[in-house]
Amino acid sequence: MFSWLSTQISGYPETLNLKMYAHVQELGLRPYFRLEKTDHPLSREYHEGISAERVKEIMTERLRDNE
């Protein structure tokens, strides 16, 4: 079903209200979520993959925030 991302994800431009789809599965299985394909960086990384360099950048930022 159609839905909206309802949170801001740090390290990305505004993510609140990105269009997405929630896929409900059979009882006992978690739903999964799929971002609509757009030019937003989070959507591009979701659909096209994320580089090792980008993962390193995100993790370095998170570690710095926890110091």
N, CA, C and O atoms as a Tripos MOL2 file, in Angstrom:
@<TRIPOS>MOLECULE
protein
  268   267    67     0     0
PROTEIN
NO_CHARGES

@<TRIPOS>ATOM
      1 N           0.8330   -1.1750    0.0000 N.3       1 MET1
      2 CA          0.0000    0.0000    0.0000 C.3       1 MET1
      3 C           0.8830    1.2460    0.0000 C.2       1 MET1
      4 O           1.9970    1.2370    0.5230 O.2       1 MET1
      5 N           0.3670    2.3040   -0.5920 N.am      2 PHE2
      6 CA          1.1080    3.5560   -0.6440 C.3       2 PHE2
      7 C           1.2400    4.1420    0.7560 C.2       2 PHE2
      8 O           0.3220    4.0430    1.5700 O.2       2 PHE2
      9 N           2.3910    4.7530    1.0300 N.am      3 SER3
     10 CA          2.6010    5.4000    2.3250 C.3       3 SER3
     11 C           3.6400    6.5040    2.1650 C.2       3 SER3
     12 O           4.1470    6.7420    1.0690 O.2       3 SER3
     13 N           3.9470    7.1700    3.2670 N.am      4 TRP4
     14 CA          4.9410    8.2430    3.2970 C.3       4 TRP4
     15 C           5.9780    7.8970    4.3650 C.2       4 TRP4
     16 O           5.6270    7.4100    5.4400 O.2       4 TRP4
     17 N           7.2340    8.1440    4.0750 N.am      5 LEU5
     18 CA          8.2760    7.9870    5.0850 C.3       5 LEU5
     19 C           8.0570    9.0890    6.1240 C.2       5 LEU5
     20 O           7.9750   10.2650    5.7720 O.2       5 LEU5
     21 N           7.9640    8.7170    7.3800 N.am      6 SER6
     22 CA          7.5790    9.6720    8.4250 C.3       6 SER6
     23 C           8.7020    9.9740    9.3920 C.2       6 SER6
     24 O           8.4640   10.1380   10.5890 O.2       6 SER6
     25 N           9.9130   10.0500    8.8950 N.am      7 THR7
     26 CA         11.0440   10.3670    9.7620 C.3       7 THR7
     27 C          12.1320   11.0540    8.9470 C.2       7 THR7
     28 O          12.2180   10.8930    7.7300 O.2       7 THR7
     29 N          12.9480   11.8150    9.6380 N.am      8 GLN8
     30 CA         14.1130   12.4190    9.0130 C.3       8 GLN8
     31 C          15.3070   11.5080    9.2740 C.2       8 GLN8
     32 O          15.5580   11.1260   10.4170 O.2       8 GLN8
     33 N          16.0300   11.1650    8.2450 N.am      9 ILE9
     34 CA         17.2080   10.3050    8.3790 C.3       9 ILE9
     35 C          18.4330   11.1920    8.2300 C.2       9 ILE9
     36 O          18.6480   11.8080    7.1860 O.2       9 ILE9
     37 N          19.2320   11.2480    9.2860 N.am     10 SER10
     38 CA         20.3980   12.1320    9.2680 C.3      10 SER10
     39 C          21.3710   11.7090    8.1680 C.2      10 SER10
     40 O          21.4700   10.5350    7.8140 O.2      10 SER10
     41 N          22.0740   12.6920    7.6490 N.am     11 GLY11
     42 CA         23.0290   12.4360    6.5840 C.3      11 GLY11
     43 C          22.4210   12.5590    5.1990 C.2      11 GLY11
     44 O          23.1160   12.3880    4.1970 O.2      11 GLY11
     45 N          21.1280   12.8540    5.1320 N.am     12 TYR12
     46 CA         20.4250   13.0060    3.8570 C.3      12 TYR12
     47 C          19.6480   14.3100    3.8780 C.2      12 TYR12
     48 O          19.2760   14.8020    4.9430 O.2      12 TYR12
     49 N          19.4000   14.8750    2.6900 N.am     13 PRO13
     50 CA         18.4750   16.0130    2.6480 C.3      13 PRO13
     51 C          17.1170   15.5490    3.1830 C.2      13 PRO13
     52 O          16.9290   14.3560    3.4190 O.2      13 PRO13
     53 N          16.2080   16.4320    3.3680 N.am     14 GLU14
     54 CA         14.8850   16.1390    3.9340 C.3      14 GLU14
     55 C          14.3170   14.8050    3.4320 C.2      14 GLU14
     56 O          14.1000   14.6230    2.2330 O.2      14 GLU14
     57 N          14.0810   13.8800    4.3640 N.am     15 THR15
     58 CA         13.5010   12.5800    4.0050 C.3      15 THR15
     59 C          12.0500   12.4560    4.4460 C.2      15 THR15
     60 O          11.3540   11.5280    4.0330 O.2      15 THR15
     61 N          11.5930   13.3700    5.2720 N.am     16 LEU16
     62 CA         10.2170   13.3410    5.7450 C.3      16 LEU16
     63 C           9.2670   13.4470    4.5540 C.2      16 LEU16
     64 O           9.3880   14.3440    3.7210 O.2      16 LEU16
     65 N           8.3290   12.5180    4.4950 N.am     17 ASN17
     66 CA          7.3010   12.4750    3.4580 C.3      17 ASN17
     67 C           7.7910   12.0240    2.0840 C.2      17 ASN17
     68 O           7.1750   12.3540    1.0700 O.2      17 ASN17
     69 N           8.8990   11.2710    2.0400 N.am     18 LEU18
     70 CA          9.2420   10.6270    0.7710 C.3      18 LEU18
     71 C           8.1710    9.5750    0.4830 C.2      18 LEU18
     72 O           7.6870    8.9030    1.3940 O.2      18 LEU18
     73 N           7.8120    9.4420   -0.7800 N.am     19 LYS19
     74 CA          6.7990    8.4550   -1.1510 C.3      19 LYS19
     75 C           7.3930    7.0550   -1.0730 C.2      19 LYS19
     76 O           8.5230    6.8180   -1.5000 O.2      19 LYS19
     77 N           6.6160    6.1410   -0.5220 N.am     20 MET20
     78 CA          7.0760    4.7620   -0.3970 C.3      20 MET20
     79 C           5.8870    3.8180   -0.4020 C.2      20 MET20
     80 O           4.7340    4.2510   -0.4020 O.2      20 MET20
     81 N           6.1730    2.5460   -0.4070 N.am     21 TYR21
     82 CA          5.1370    1.5180   -0.3870 C.3      21 TYR21
     83 C           5.4310    0.5390    0.7330 C.2      21 TYR21
     84 O           6.5660    0.0970    0.9120 O.2      21 TYR21
     85 N           4.3970    0.2100    1.4780 N.am     22 ALA22
     86 CA          4.4990   -0.7910    2.5440 C.3      22 ALA22
     87 C           3.9100   -2.0850    1.9840 C.2      22 ALA22
     88 O           2.7870   -2.0980    1.4780 O.2      22 ALA22
     89 N           4.6650   -3.1530    2.0780 N.am     23 HIS23
     90 CA          4.2170   -4.4590    1.5960 C.3      23 HIS23
     91 C           3.9770   -5.3600    2.8020 C.2      23 HIS23
     92 O           4.9120   -5.8260    3.4530 O.2      23 HIS23
     93 N           2.6950   -5.5910    3.0790 N.am     24 VAL24
     94 CA          2.3030   -6.4440    4.1960 C.3      24 VAL24
     95 C           2.4360   -7.8910    3.7330 C.2      24 VAL24
     96 O           2.0340   -8.2440    2.6240 O.2      24 VAL24
     97 N           3.0020   -8.7140    4.5970 N.am     25 GLN25
     98 CA          3.2000  -10.1170    4.2530 C.3      25 GLN25
     99 C           2.3230  -10.9990    5.1430 C.2      25 GLN25
    100 O           1.5620  -10.5030    5.9740 O.2      25 GLN25
    101 N           2.4430  -12.2870    4.9560 N.am     26 GLU26
    102 CA          1.6260  -13.2110    5.7470 C.3      26 GLU26
    103 C           1.9570  -13.1030    7.2340 C.2      26 GLU26
    104 O           3.0240  -12.6250    7.6190 O.2      26 GLU26
    105 N           1.0350  -13.5480    8.0390 N.am     27 LEU27
    106 CA          1.1610  -13.4940    9.4820 C.3      27 LEU27
    107 C           2.4980  -14.0850    9.9330 C.2      27 LEU27
    108 O           2.8920  -15.1620    9.4840 O.2      27 LEU27
    109 N           3.1810  -13.3820   10.8120 N.am     28 GLY28
    110 CA          4.4660  -13.8350   11.3330 C.3      28 GLY28
    111 C           5.6620  -13.2700   10.5830 C.2      28 GLY28
    112 O           6.7940  -13.3890   11.0500 O.2      28 GLY28
    113 N           5.4290  -12.6580    9.4280 N.am     29 LEU29
    114 CA          6.5100  -12.0410    8.6560 C.3      29 LEU29
    115 C           6.3970  -10.5270    8.7440 C.2      29 LEU29
    116 O           5.2960   -9.9760    8.7180 O.2      29 LEU29
    117 N           7.5190   -9.8730    8.8470 N.am     30 ARG30
    118 CA          7.5400   -8.4160    8.9260 C.3      30 ARG30
    119 C           7.1880   -7.8150    7.5730 C.2      30 ARG30
    120 O           7.5010   -8.3860    6.5280 O.2      30 ARG30
    121 N           6.5370   -6.6590    7.6020 N.am     31 PRO31
    122 CA          6.3150   -5.9660    6.3310 C.3      31 PRO31
    123 C           7.6510   -5.4490    5.8050 C.2      31 PRO31
    124 O           8.6080   -5.2980    6.5650 O.2      31 PRO31
    125 N           7.7110   -5.1820    4.5190 N.am     32 TYR32
    126 CA          8.9020   -4.5230    3.9950 C.3      32 TYR32
    127 C           8.4610   -3.2620    3.2720 C.2      32 TYR32
    128 O           7.3100   -3.1250    2.8570 O.2      32 TYR32
    129 N           9.4060   -2.3510    3.1330 N.am     33 PHE33
    130 CA          9.1010   -1.0280    2.6130 C.3      33 PHE33
    131 C           9.9860   -0.7380    1.4150 C.2      33 PHE33
    132 O          11.1690   -1.0790    1.4070 O.2      33 PHE33
    133 N           9.4110   -0.1110    0.4090 N.am     34 ARG34
    134 CA         10.1300    0.2000   -0.8240 C.3      34 ARG34
    135 C           9.9160    1.6760   -1.1470 C.2      34 ARG34
    136 O           8.7820    2.1290   -1.2990 O.2      34 ARG34
    137 N          11.0030    2.4100   -1.2480 N.am     35 LEU35
    138 CA         10.9120    3.8230   -1.6150 C.3      35 LEU35
    139 C          10.5390    3.9510   -3.0830 C.2      35 LEU35
    140 O          10.9720    3.1580   -3.9180 O.2      35 LEU35
    141 N           9.7300    4.9590   -3.3850 N.am     36 GLU36
    142 CA          9.4260    5.2500   -4.7760 C.3      36 GLU36
    143 C          10.7040    5.7610   -5.4360 C.2      36 GLU36
    144 O          11.4910    6.4700   -4.8080 O.2      36 GLU36
    145 N          10.9070    5.4060   -6.6890 N.am     37 LYS37
    146 CA         12.1100    5.8090   -7.4040 C.3      37 LYS37
    147 C          12.0370    7.3010   -7.7340 C.2      37 LYS37
    148 O          11.1630    7.7490   -8.4760 O.2      37 LYS37
    149 N          12.9850    8.0620   -7.1590 N.am     38 THR38
    150 CA         13.0830    9.5060   -7.4080 C.3      38 THR38
    151 C          14.5590    9.8670   -7.5130 C.2      38 THR38
    152 O          15.4260    8.9930   -7.4720 O.2      38 THR38
    153 N          14.8370   11.1560   -7.6470 N.am     39 ASP39
    154 CA         16.2350   11.5910   -7.6920 C.3      39 ASP39
    155 C          16.7870   11.9250   -6.3090 C.2      39 ASP39
    156 O          17.9140   12.4070   -6.2000 O.2      39 ASP39
    157 N          16.0080   11.6770   -5.2460 N.am     40 HIS40
    158 CA         16.4850   11.9100   -3.8770 C.3      40 HIS40
    159 C          17.6430   10.9400   -3.5990 C.2      40 HIS40
    160 O          17.5680    9.7750   -3.9900 O.2      40 HIS40
    161 N          18.7110   11.3990   -2.9300 N.am     41 PRO41
    162 CA         19.8660   10.5320   -2.6750 C.3      41 PRO41
    163 C          19.5160    9.2160   -1.9640 C.2      41 PRO41
    164 O          20.0790    8.1750   -2.3000 O.2      41 PRO41
    165 N          18.6070    9.2450   -0.9980 N.am     42 LEU42
    166 CA         18.2260    8.0120   -0.3020 C.3      42 LEU42
    167 C          17.5400    7.0410   -1.2590 C.2      42 LEU42
    168 O          17.8040    5.8390   -1.2210 O.2      42 LEU42
    169 N          16.6720    7.5540   -2.1050 N.am     43 SER43
    170 CA         15.9900    6.7070   -3.0860 C.3      43 SER43
    171 C          16.9840    6.1380   -4.0970 C.2      43 SER43
    172 O          16.9100    4.9600   -4.4450 O.2      43 SER43
    173 N          17.9020    6.9620   -4.5640 N.am     44 ARG44
    174 CA         18.9060    6.4680   -5.5160 C.3      44 ARG44
    175 C          19.7510    5.3540   -4.8940 C.2      44 ARG44
    176 O          20.0020    4.3300   -5.5290 O.2      44 ARG44
    177 N          20.1920    5.5620   -3.6370 N.am     45 GLU45
    178 CA         20.9890    4.5210   -2.9760 C.3      45 GLU45
    179 C          20.1650    3.2600   -2.7440 C.2      45 GLU45
    180 O          20.6880    2.1510   -2.8490 O.2      45 GLU45
    181 N          18.8920    3.4190   -2.4310 N.am     46 TYR46
    182 CA         18.0120    2.2580   -2.2230 C.3      46 TYR46
    183 C          17.9040    1.4410   -3.5140 C.2      46 TYR46
    184 O          18.0300    0.2170   -3.4870 O.2      46 TYR46
    185 N          17.6740    2.1110   -4.6310 N.am     47 HIS47
    186 CA         17.4230    1.4120   -5.8950 C.3      47 HIS47
    187 C          18.6870    1.0180   -6.6480 C.2      47 HIS47
    188 O          18.7110   -0.0110   -7.3230 O.2      47 HIS47
    189 N          19.7330    1.8240   -6.5410 N.am     48 GLU48
    190 CA         20.9420    1.5890   -7.3370 C.3      48 GLU48
    191 C          22.0930    0.9930   -6.5390 C.2      48 GLU48
    192 O          23.0920    0.5560   -7.1110 O.2      48 GLU48
    193 N          21.9530    0.9760   -5.2220 N.am     49 GLY49
    194 CA         23.0230    0.4800   -4.3600 C.3      49 GLY49
    195 C          23.7990    1.6370   -3.7670 C.2      49 GLY49
    196 O          23.6550    2.7890   -4.1750 O.2      49 GLY49
    197 N          24.6230    1.2990   -2.7950 N.am     50 ILE50
    198 CA         25.3910    2.3010   -2.0740 C.3      50 ILE50
    199 C          26.8680    1.9030   -2.1470 C.2      50 ILE50
    200 O          27.2170    0.7360   -1.9660 O.2      50 ILE50
    201 N          27.7070    2.8670   -2.4080 N.am     51 SER51
    202 CA         29.1330    2.5660   -2.5570 C.3      51 SER51
    203 C          29.7780    2.3290   -1.1900 C.2      51 SER51
    204 O          29.2710    2.7770   -0.1620 O.2      51 SER51
    205 N          30.8840    1.6300   -1.2000 N.am     52 ALA52
    206 CA         31.6370    1.3870    0.0290 C.3      52 ALA52
    207 C          32.1020    2.7210    0.6160 C.2      52 ALA52
    208 O          32.1310    2.8900    1.8350 O.2      52 ALA52
    209 N          32.4630    3.6600   -0.2470 N.am     53 GLU53
    210 CA         32.8960    4.9800    0.2170 C.3      53 GLU53
    211 C          31.7630    5.7070    0.9370 C.2      53 GLU53
    212 O          31.9920    6.3690    1.9490 O.2      53 GLU53
    213 N          30.5490    5.5860    0.4200 N.am     54 ARG54
    214 CA         29.3950    6.2330    1.0670 C.3      54 ARG54
    215 C          29.1070    5.5840    2.4180 C.2      54 ARG54
    216 O          28.7920    6.2870    3.3780 O.2      54 ARG54
    217 N          29.2060    4.2680    2.5110 N.am     55 VAL55
    218 CA         29.0080    3.5770    3.7960 C.3      55 VAL55
    219 C          30.0410    4.0760    4.8000 C.2      55 VAL55
    220 O          29.7070    4.3500    5.9530 O.2      55 VAL55
    221 N          31.2910    4.1920    4.3690 N.am     56 LYS56
    222 CA         32.3540    4.6900    5.2460 C.3      56 LYS56
    223 C          32.0360    6.1040    5.7180 C.2      56 LYS56
    224 O          32.2310    6.4230    6.8910 O.2      56 LYS56
    225 N          31.5500    6.9490    4.8200 N.am     57 GLU57
    226 CA         31.1840    8.3240    5.1650 C.3      57 GLU57
    227 C          30.0720    8.3430    6.2220 C.2      57 GLU57
    228 O          30.1570    9.0940    7.1940 O.2      57 GLU57
    229 N          29.0480    7.5340    6.0380 N.am     58 ILE58
    230 CA         27.9310    7.4650    6.9900 C.3      58 ILE58
    231 C          28.4150    6.9600    8.3390 C.2      58 ILE58
    232 O          28.0770    7.5380    9.3720 O.2      58 ILE58
    233 N          29.2030    5.8880    8.3460 N.am     59 MET59
    234 CA         29.6750    5.3060    9.6040 C.3      59 MET59
    235 C          30.6160    6.2550   10.3430 C.2      59 MET59
    236 O          30.5490    6.3570   11.5680 O.2      59 MET59
    237 N          31.4800    6.9420    9.6260 N.am     60 THR60
    238 CA         32.3820    7.9070   10.2470 C.3      60 THR60
    239 C          31.5790    9.0160   10.9220 C.2      60 THR60
    240 O          31.8970    9.4290   12.0380 O.2      60 THR60
    241 N          30.5420    9.4940   10.2460 N.am     61 GLU61
    242 CA         29.6760   10.5260   10.8240 C.3      61 GLU61
    243 C          28.9770   10.0080   12.0820 C.2      61 GLU61
    244 O          28.8900   10.7290   13.0760 O.2      61 GLU61
    245 N          28.4830    8.7820   12.0530 N.am     62 ARG62
    246 CA         27.7770    8.2120   13.2110 C.3      62 ARG62
    247 C          28.7390    8.0240   14.3880 C.2      62 ARG62
    248 O          28.3790    8.3020   15.5320 O.2      62 ARG62
    249 N          29.9440    7.5590   14.1150 N.am     63 LEU63
    250 CA         30.9210    7.3660   15.1870 C.3      63 LEU63
    251 C          31.3050    8.7020   15.8080 C.2      63 LEU63
    252 O          31.4700    8.8030   17.0230 O.2      63 LEU63
    253 N          31.4460    9.7160   14.9790 N.am     64 ARG64
    254 CA         31.7990   11.0530   15.4680 C.3      64 ARG64
    255 C          30.6680   11.5890   16.3540 C.2      64 ARG64
    256 O          30.9300   12.2350   17.3690 O.2      64 ARG64
    257 N          29.4100   11.3210   15.9740 N.am     65 ASP65
    258 CA         28.2580   11.7740   16.7660 C.3      65 ASP65
    259 C          28.1990   11.0900   18.1290 C.2      65 ASP65
    260 O          27.6340   11.6540   19.0660 O.2      65 ASP65
    261 N          28.7630    9.9000   18.2650 N.am     66 ASN66
    262 CA         28.7020    9.1340   19.5080 C.3      66 ASN66
    263 C          29.8950    9.3870   20.4290 C.2      66 ASN66
    264 O          29.9760    8.7910   21.5030 O.2      66 ASN66
    265 N          30.8070   10.2460   20.0340 N.am     67 GLU67
    266 CA         31.9780   10.5220   20.8780 C.3      67 GLU67
    267 C          31.6240   11.4090   22.0350 C.2      67 GLU67
    268 O          32.4890   11.7420   22.8450 O.2      67 GLU67
@<TRIPOS>BOND
     1     1     2 1
     2     2     3 1
     3     3     4 2
     4     3     5 am
     5     5     6 1
     6     6     7 1
     7     7     8 2
     8     7     9 am
     9     9    10 1
    10    10    11 1
    11    11    12 2
    12    11    13 am
    13    13    14 1
    14    14    15 1
    15    15    16 2
    16    15    17 am
    17    17    18 1
    18    18    19 1
    19    19    20 2
    20    19    21 am
    21    21    22 1
    22    22    23 1
    23    23    24 2
    24    23    25 am
    25    25    26 1
    26    26    27 1
    27    27    28 2
    28    27    29 am
    29    29    30 1
    30    30    31 1
    31    31    32 2
    32    31    33 am
    33    33    34 1
    34    34    35 1
    35    35    36 2
    36    35    37 am
    37    37    38 1
    38    38    39 1
    39    39    40 2
    40    39    41 am
    41    41    42 1
    42    42    43 1
    43    43    44 2
    44    43    45 am
    45    45    46 1
    46    46    47 1
    47    47    48 2
    48    47    49 am
    49    49    50 1
    50    50    51 1
    51    51    52 2
    52    51    53 am
    53    53    54 1
    54    54    55 1
    55    55    56 2
    56    55    57 am
    57    57    58 1
    58    58    59 1
    59    59    60 2
    60    59    61 am
    61    61    62 1
    62    62    63 1
    63    63    64 2
    64    63    65 am
    65    65    66 1
    66    66    67 1
    67    67    68 2
    68    67    69 am
    69    69    70 1
    70    70    71 1
    71    71    72 2
    72    71    73 am
    73    73    74 1
    74    74    75 1
    75    75    76 2
    76    75    77 am
    77    77    78 1
    78    78    79 1
    79    79    80 2
    80    79    81 am
    81    81    82 1
    82    82    83 1
    83    83    84 2
    84    83    85 am
    85    85    86 1
    86    86    87 1
    87    87    88 2
    88    87    89 am
    89    89    90 1
    90    90    91 1
    91    91    92 2
    92    91    93 am
    93    93    94 1
    94    94    95 1
    95    95    96 2
    96    95    97 am
    97    97    98 1
    98    98    99 1
    99    99   100 2
   100    99   101 am
   101   101   102 1
   102   102   103 1
   103   103   104 2
   104   103   105 am
   105   105   106 1
   106   106   107 1
   107   107   108 2
   108   107   109 am
   109   109   110 1
   110   110   111 1
   111   111   112 2
   112   111   113 am
   113   113   114 1
   114   114   115 1
   115   115   116 2
   116   115   117 am
   117   117   118 1
   118   118   119 1
   119   119   120 2
   120   119   121 am
   121   121   122 1
   122   122   123 1
   123   123   124 2
   124   123   125 am
   125   125   126 1
   126   126   127 1
   127   127   128 2
   128   127   129 am
   129   129   130 1
   130   130   131 1
   131   131   132 2
   132   131   133 am
   133   133   134 1
   134   134   135 1
   135   135   136 2
   136   135   137 am
   137   137   138 1
   138   138   139 1
   139   139   140 2
   140   139   141 am
   141   141   142 1
   142   142   143 1
   143   143   144 2
   144   143   145 am
   145   145   146 1
   146   146   147 1
   147   147   148 2
   148   147   149 am
   149   149   150 1
   150   150   151 1
   151   151   152 2
   152   151   153 am
   153   153   154 1
   154   154   155 1
   155   155   156 2
   156   155   157 am
   157   157   158 1
   158   158   159 1
   159   159   160 2
   160   159   161 am
   161   161   162 1
   162   162   163 1
   163   163   164 2
   164   163   165 am
   165   165   166 1
   166   166   167 1
   167   167   168 2
   168   167   169 am
   169   169   170 1
   170   170   171 1
   171   171   172 2
   172   171   173 am
   173   173   174 1
   174   174   175 1
   175   175   176 2
   176   175   177 am
   177   177   178 1
   178   178   179 1
   179   179   180 2
   180   179   181 am
   181   181   182 1
   182   182   183 1
   183   183   184 2
   184   183   185 am
   185   185   186 1
   186   186   187 1
   187   187   188 2
   188   187   189 am
   189   189   190 1
   190   190   191 1
   191   191   192 2
   192   191   193 am
   193   193   194 1
   194   194   195 1
   195   195   196 2
   196   195   197 am
   197   197   198 1
   198   198   199 1
   199   199   200 2
   200   199   201 am
   201   201   202 1
   202   202   203 1
   203   203   204 2
   204   203   205 am
   205   205   206 1
   206   206   207 1
   207   207   208 2
   208   207   209 am
   209   209   210 1
   210   210   211 1
   211   211   212 2
   212   211   213 am
   213   213   214 1
   214   214   215 1
   215   215   216 2
   216   215   217 am
   217   217   218 1
   218   218   219 1
   219   219   220 2
   220   219   221 am
   221   221   222 1
   222   222   223 1
   223   223   224 2
   224   223   225 am
   225   225   226 1
   226   226   227 1
   227   227   228 2
   228   227   229 am
   229   229   230 1
   230   230   231 1
   231   231   232 2
   232   231   233 am
   233   233   234 1
   234   234   235 1
   235   235   236 2
   236   235   237 am
   237   237   238 1
   238   238   239 1
   239   239   240 2
   240   239   241 am
   241   241   242 1
   242   242   243 1
   243   243   244 2
   244   243   245 am
   245   245   246 1
   246   246   247 1
   247   247   248 2
   248   247   249 am
   249   249   250 1
   250   250   251 1
   251   251   252 2
   252   251   253 am
   253   253   254 1
   254   254   255 1
   255   255   256 2
   256   255   257 am
   257   257   258 1
   258   258   259 1
   259   259   260 2
   260   259   261 am
   261   261   262 1
   262   262   263 1
   263   263   264 2
   264   263   265 am
   265   265   266 1
   266   266   267 1
   267   267   268 2
@<TRIPOS>SUBSTRUCTURE
     1 MET1         2 RESIDUE 1 A MET
     2 PHE2         6 RESIDUE 1 A PHE
     3 SER3        10 RESIDUE 1 A SER
     4 TRP4        14 RESIDUE 1 A TRP
     5 LEU5        18 RESIDUE 1 A LEU
     6 SER6        22 RESIDUE 1 A SER
     7 THR7        26 RESIDUE 1 A THR
     8 GLN8        30 RESIDUE 1 A GLN
     9 ILE9        34 RESIDUE 1 A ILE
    10 SER10       38 RESIDUE 1 A SER
    11 GLY11       42 RESIDUE 1 A GLY
    12 TYR12       46 RESIDUE 1 A TYR
    13 PRO13       50 RESIDUE 1 A PRO
    14 GLU14       54 RESIDUE 1 A GLU
    15 THR15       58 RESIDUE 1 A THR
    16 LEU16       62 RESIDUE 1 A LEU
    17 ASN17       66 RESIDUE 1 A ASN
    18 LEU18       70 RESIDUE 1 A LEU
    19 LYS19       74 RESIDUE 1 A LYS
    20 MET20       78 RESIDUE 1 A MET
    21 TYR21       82 RESIDUE 1 A TYR
    22 ALA22       86 RESIDUE 1 A ALA
    23 HIS23       90 RESIDUE 1 A HIS
    24 VAL24       94 RESIDUE 1 A VAL
    25 GLN25       98 RESIDUE 1 A GLN
    26 GLU26      102 RESIDUE 1 A GLU
    27 LEU27      106 RESIDUE 1 A LEU
    28 GLY28      110 RESIDUE 1 A GLY
    29 LEU29      114 RESIDUE 1 A LEU
    30 ARG30      118 RESIDUE 1 A ARG
    31 PRO31      122 RESIDUE 1 A PRO
    32 TYR32      126 RESIDUE 1 A TYR
    33 PHE33      130 RESIDUE 1 A PHE
    34 ARG34      134 RESIDUE 1 A ARG
    35 LEU35      138 RESIDUE 1 A LEU
    36 GLU36      142 RESIDUE 1 A GLU
    37 LYS37      146 RESIDUE 1 A LYS
    38 THR38      150 RESIDUE 1 A THR
    39 ASP39      154 RESIDUE 1 A ASP
    40 HIS40      158 RESIDUE 1 A HIS
    41 PRO41      162 RESIDUE 1 A PRO
    42 LEU42      166 RESIDUE 1 A LEU
    43 SER43      170 RESIDUE 1 A SER
    44 ARG44      174 RESIDUE 1 A ARG
    45 GLU45      178 RESIDUE 1 A GLU
    46 TYR46      182 RESIDUE 1 A TYR
    47 HIS47      186 RESIDUE 1 A HIS
    48 GLU48      190 RESIDUE 1 A GLU
    49 GLY49      194 RESIDUE 1 A GLY
    50 ILE50      198 RESIDUE 1 A ILE
    51 SER51      202 RESIDUE 1 A SER
    52 ALA52      206 RESIDUE 1 A ALA
    53 GLU53      210 RESIDUE 1 A GLU
    54 ARG54      214 RESIDUE 1 A ARG
    55 VAL55      218 RESIDUE 1 A VAL
    56 LYS56      222 RESIDUE 1 A LYS
    57 GLU57      226 RESIDUE 1 A GLU
    58 ILE58      230 RESIDUE 1 A ILE
    59 MET59      234 RESIDUE 1 A MET
    60 THR60      238 RESIDUE 1 A THR
    61 GLU61      242 RESIDUE 1 A GLU
    62 ARG62      246 RESIDUE 1 A ARG
    63 LEU63      250 RESIDUE 1 A LEU
    64 ARG64      254 RESIDUE 1 A ARG
    65 ASP65      258 RESIDUE 1 A ASP
    66 ASN66      262 RESIDUE 1 A ASN
    67 GLU67      266 RESIDUE 1 A GLU
